[in-house]
Amino acid sequence: MDRGLDPSIALNLLENALRDLMEHAYAEQWGPSWLDKVSTQKQREVWADRAQAERDRIRKGVAAVSPVGLQYSNLYDLTAIAEKNWQPLASALGKSKDCLPLLRRADSLRNTVAHNRLLVAHERDLLSGIAGQIRNQVTIYMSNHDPAGDIYPRIEKLADSFGRIIRPSLDSPPSLTAEQVLHPGDVVEFTCFGTDPQDRSLAWELWKPKVRQPVPRATTNAGEEACLEWVVSEDDVQERCWIDIRMSAVGARHHRNGSLDGSGVFVYIVRPPRGAW
């Protein structure tokens, strides 16, 4: 019998939905300084430590960069922020007295999942249901802020392994120039997250210069993260190497822009192998 989403996937969906909603709604309410408004210095320091630990794990010797927004917050942080700053979220999530108990219950289950303990069947179903409900509410809200949002999927977040983030639904143009200097043999991982009002699967592609087909590809359910990996080669050597992440709905007859429903571009400096110039 179908027991719903895997608990770790459900938590990921729930946290990503809340982050996306908060970053959109709070920026509308308070402008660019919204993060300082809704979080404490101590919270931001903890998130910075988590970001640095991840960067140290992924790639040794890369200079630290400040985490963006709520990327390294967890459900406990997000629930506390929502409780203190509910009004901008109400259009999407409804009354706090109805939604906050669900978030608190999900957070209590998060502790079990985080310690690799199994949830019993009804807890698994409950967590999956809460995640699905919140994700759907956020998707509907965000779609209503997009004139074609009820037709096409939307990229909510693209992130590279240096902690840099593009949000094509919010950023214009959806591109970002990274400061890191790369060399052939380096590996960059991209995390991609999108939603679709029609709940279709999403196809993700990574395009790079001098290559006429995407390398690599991935397909996910809407609302789940996709991971793409770029292994830097000598063909990528140039001072502005554009890495284009593209997304489209699988099986759709129509797309937002040609054959695509969304894209974002990361720009890197790629130099020849050390000692080869």
HELIX and SHEET records of a PDB file:
HELIX    1   1 PRO A    7  TRP A   30  1                                  24    
HELIX    2   2 GLY A   31  SER A   33  5                                   3    
HELIX    3   3 TRP A   34  VAL A   38  1                                   5    
HELIX    4   4 GLN A   41  ILE A   58  1                                  18    
HELIX    5   5 LEU A   75  LYS A   84  1                                  10    
HELIX    6   6 GLN A   87  LEU A   89  5                                   3    
HELIX    7   7 ALA A   90  LEU A   93  1                                   4    
HELIX    8   8 SER A   96  ALA A  114  1                                  19    
HELIX    9   9 ALA A  121  ASN A  144  1                                  24    
HELIX   10  10 GLU A  234  ASP A  236  5                                   3    
SHEET    1   A 4 ILE A 165  ILE A 166  0                                        
SHEET    2   A 4 ARG A 154  ASP A 160 -1                                        
SHEET    3   A 4 VAL A 187  THR A 195 -1                                        
SHEET    4   A 4 GLU A 225  VAL A 231 -1                                        
SHEET    1   B 5 SER A 175  LEU A 182  0                                        
SHEET    2   B 5 GLY A 262  VAL A 270  1                                        
SHEET    3   B 5 GLN A 238  ALA A 249 -1                                        
SHEET    4   B 5 SER A 201  TRP A 207 -1                                        
SHEET    5   B 5 ARG A 217  ASN A 221 -1                                        
END                                                                             
